[in-house]
């Protein structure tokens, strides 16, 4: 077993996307062969131990850096703990590593002990970096403005899918089979706190004291006391509030948000018992404008930031930044890192910035996309327009 590439995830973890697609984890490449949960008759044979999953386990054990795990390799190269590394630590005590080491077939006898559930794409935001699969509001906006979006031929087309799979028998049967031994449950969306059966899902976990619950929310939903009471029964809560700017910058990138509401949510969630709390930020084209305010906010309130490097859509990644803007942003990050060496997230950003290579085509696509979105939403910000000057 090669420690540099071994990943416990394919042995112990499953992710279900909002369209019902089964994948090993949220970081796996979209090229990885998958199935839909509502087409799987026998989970263990049809997907969990099919040829693709066995090959993935084999590659990781044999020291092969499979292309499907490229996002984790990039995170590690940037100095950010990857999902692979995080889960190797968190799930090791619950997994039969001796059995894995001795395996010659790469068949997992045990079902997943960790689930990443995206129960719906229902969301009340239209974040610039999001797509129809993860936001019902983006999906509606695309459908209502098809003529304007036709000019953006580099966008992936919306796909219609069965959104009722969480209520169907095959998923319910699978969930109640793995529930007794579940050791980590991650709830995302869409906006998970707007999904009707999320509370029922949380309540149904039998052994909460031995299970970690992770929720990523956009900060728009106020939690009632009954919900908080359920949360505090878990061994540990991992709460992430997505923030990509403060004030009007945040409301621009995460369109539909209200910063005072998000600020209030952060204040409450960060004080929950038994909670590891972090802001969640996407490092992307707009970050040269929006990220400094997030850093100042985090420092002022003594909060951690989890950084996710934007890879999809690719025209919003850092390589679309103009070199002049990138240089200013990079200098800012370096200065802040010197001032706050304890802020690990700044070092993570530094690591990602090392891979920057300006791509004019991506910058042009980003400019076109921003222009169309501003036109549709009547939401133009002069500060954002400055990011395209001198192109």
N, C-alpha and C positions, 0 to 999 in steps of 0.2 A: 504494500500500500504506500503510494508516494504522497508524503505530507504536503508537498508543494502544489499538488493538483487535486488531492482527495477532497471530496465534498460529501457531507452527510445528507445533504438535501434529497438526492434521488432515492435514498434509503428510508427517509423518515418524513418527507414533506410533500404536500401537493398544493397546487394553486388552481383555483377556478376563476377564470376571467368573467367579466359581465356578460359575455355572449355564451357562457357555459363551457368554454374551451378549457380542457384539462392540460396543464403544463406543470413541470416540476417546481418552478418558482417564477416570481414576477420579473426576474432578471434574465431569464433564458431568452435566446434569440427567437424572433418570430418565425424563423425558418425551421425550428424544431418541430418534427411531426407530432401532431396532437389529435385528440378526439374530443367530441362534445359529450358532456356528462349525460345528456338525455339519450345518447345512442349506445351507451356502455351497458351491456347485459351483465357481465361479470367483471367488476372493477379490477381484481387482481390479475386475471388473464388478459382481458381486452386492452388494458392500458398500463397498469402499475408494473407489470412484468412483461410487457411486450418487447419486441426486438429493439426498438429505439431506446427504451429505458435501460435495458440490459447493456446496450452498447455505450450509453452515457456513463453508466457506473463503471464499466470496464475501462474506458478512456481515462476517467478521473483517477482510478486506482493505479493505472499503469504509467502515469506521468505525462499523459497526452493533454495538452491545452486545447481542448475541443473548441471549435469556432462558436459553438452554441453558448459558451460561457464567457464570451468576449467582454461583456460589461463588467464582470467580476475581475477579469485580468486587468482591465483598464483602471478600475478602482484601486486595486492593489499597487499598480505601477504609480498611481498618483499619491500613494501614502494613506489612502482611506481604507479602513477595515471593510472588506467586501462582505456581501451576504454569505458567501461560502465560509469565510473565517468566523463571522458572527455565529452562524448556525453550528459550525463545528464545535464551538465552545458551549453554546446553550443546550444543544440536544444530545451531547455525548453521554451524559449520565443516564439518559433515558433510552439509549440505543445499544443493542448488542454488538459492540464493535468487534468482539472476538469472532462472532459468526461472520461478520462482513469480511474480516481479514482472511478467514479460511475459505470464503466462497470462491468457487471456480466457475459457477454458472451465472453469477450476478443477478440471481433471483432473490427478491426481498420477501421473506416469509411473513414478516409483520406488515400490517397496514400502516399508513401514515400516522404519526403522533403529533404532527403539526399541520395546520391548514391555513392557507391564505385565501379568504373568501371575498370576492367582489360580487355581492349578491344582486347588484343592479347597476345600471348606468344613471339612475335617477340622481339629478344634481340641480342645484339652484344657481350655479355659477357657469360662466362661459370663459374659462381661463384661456389665454392666448395659446398656450402650449398644449392644450388638451384637444381630444378628438371625439367623434361621435360615440365610440365604444365606451368612453368613460364619463360622458356627460350628455344627459338627455337634452339639456338646453342647447349645447353645441349641435346636437343632432337636429333639433328643430330649426335652429338658425340656418344650418346648411340646406335643409329642405325648403325653407321659405325664401332663400336667396340663391337659388340654383343658377340663375343667369349670371350673377356677379361672381359666383365661385367658379364658373366655367373658365374664366381667365387664369385661374390658378391651377393649371393642368398638372402641377407637381404634387398636389394634395391627393392623398388616398381617398377614393370615393367612399361615401357612407355605405354600410352594409346592414341590411335588415336581419335580425336574428330573434330567436325565441327568448324573450325576457322572462318567461314564466318558469324556467327550469328550477329555481329554488323551491317552488311549490309542488313540483312533480315527484312522483313516487320514487324514481330512480335516485335522485339526489337525496331525498329524505331517508331512504333506506341506507344509502352509503353513509350519510352523516350520523345516523343513530348507531351504525355499526362501529364507527371509529370514535364516537364521543366518549365512551367510558375510559379510554386510554389516552385521550387528547391531552397534550402537555403545553401546546401553544396554539392560540387561535388569533389570527390577524384579520381584522375587518376593515375593508376599504370599499370603494365604490367606483364611480359616483360619490355621493356624499352618504356614508353609511348611516348616519344618524337620522336621515330622512327615509330610510327604507323600513317598511312596516314590520317585517319579521326579524329585524335585528335584535330587539329586546327579547323576543322569544328564543332566538338562537343563543343569546347570552344566558338566559335563565335555564335553558335546557342542559347546559354543561353540568354534569353531575359532580365531578371532583374539582371544584373551583380552587380549592386551597393548594392543589398541585398543578395548576394550569396558569400560564401567563397569558394575559389578554392584551392585544395591541390594537389600537384604533387610530386611524389617520382621518382627521376631520378638517373641514375648511373653516371651522370656527363660527359658523352662522347659526348653529342650533343650540339653544339653551337646554341644558340637561336638567330633568326634574329629579326630585329627591329619590324616587324609587329606582331610577336608572343608576344614580350614583351609588345607592346602597348595593345594587347588584355588582357594580364595578369593584367595590371595596372588599368583596368576598374572595376575589382572586388572589393567588399567590403574589402576583405582581401585575401592575398595569403599566403599559407603555403607551403614552399619549403623544400624538404628533399633531400640531396645528400647522397647516400649510400657509406660509407667509412669503410673498415675493415682492414685498414693498410695504412701506408705511404710508398711511394717508392716501392721497390721490394716486400715488405710484402703485400702491397695492391694489387699489380699486380699478386701475387701468389694466394691469396684467391679469388680475383675477376678477374679471368683469362680472358685476352683479353683487360684489361684496361691499360691506360697509365696515370701514376700519374701526369705528367706535365699538361695533358689535364684536368684531374679532378680538380687539383689545380686551374687552370685558370677558370673553370666553377664555382667553389665555390666562387672565388673572385668576379665574376660578379653577380651571383644570390644572394649572401648575401647582396648586395647593392641595390637590387630592391626596388622601392617605395612600401609602404604598405605591406611589406613582413615580415613574421615570418620565420626565416631561422634556420635550424638545420642540423647537420650531423646525419645520421642514421647508427647505428652500431649493428651488431648481436653478442651477447655474446655467444661464442661457444668454442670448443676445442682449436682452434688456437689462441684465444684471449690472452692467457698467453704470447704469443710471439708478437702479432700484436697490441694489444690494447694500450700499453704504448705510442707508437708513435702517435696514434690518440689523446690521451689525451694531449700530449705535443703540438700537432698541434692546437687543440681546444683552449687550454689556450693561446697560442701565438697569435691566431687570434680572441680571445674573442668570441668563438662560442659555442652554446649549442650542446649537443649530446642526441639524443633519443635512448634509449637502448631497443632492442628486444631480449628476451631470446630465444635461439634456442631450439625448441622442435621437429622439423622435419627437417632433419632426426635425430632420437634420438641418433644415434652413434656419432653425432657431438656436443652434448650438453656438459655442463661443467663436468658432471659426468664421462666423458671419460678421463679427465685430470688425469695424474699420481699424487698421493698425494704430491710428492716433488715439482712438478711444480705448483700445486694448492697452496701450502703453500707460495711459492715465489710470486706468482701472488696476493694472498690475502694480504700479507704483503705490497706489492706495493700499492694496492688500499687503504689500511688503512692509509699508510703514505701520499699518495696524498690527501686523504680526510681531514686529519689534516692540510695540507698545504693550501688547497683550500676548505674551508667549504662552500663556496658559490656555488660550483659546484654540483648541485643536482644529476646529472647523476652518480657521484661517489658513492653517498649514495644508489642510485638504484642498482648499481652493488654489493655493499656490501650486500644489501638485498637478491639479487639472490644467492650470494655465500653462504649464510647461509643454503641453501638447499642442498649443495654439499654432495654427497655420492659416493665414487669411485666405479665404476662398471667395473670390468676387462673385461667382455664380450664386452661391448661397446667400451672399449679402443682397444681391438683386432680388432673389426670391423672397427674402425676408422683407425687403422694402415693398414689394408688390403685395405681399400678404398683409402687412401692417396698413397699407393704404386702403385695401379692400375692407379690412375690419373697421377701420376708422370711419369709412363711408357708411357702412351698414349700421354701426352703433352710434354714429354722431358723437364720437368720444375722443377726438384728436387732442393730444397733448403736445405743446410746443417743445417741451423738454425731450420727448421721444423723437420728434422730427430732427432734433440736433444730432441724433445718432446716425443720421444718413447724410449729413453734410460732407462735402468734399469727396463723395464717392466717385 
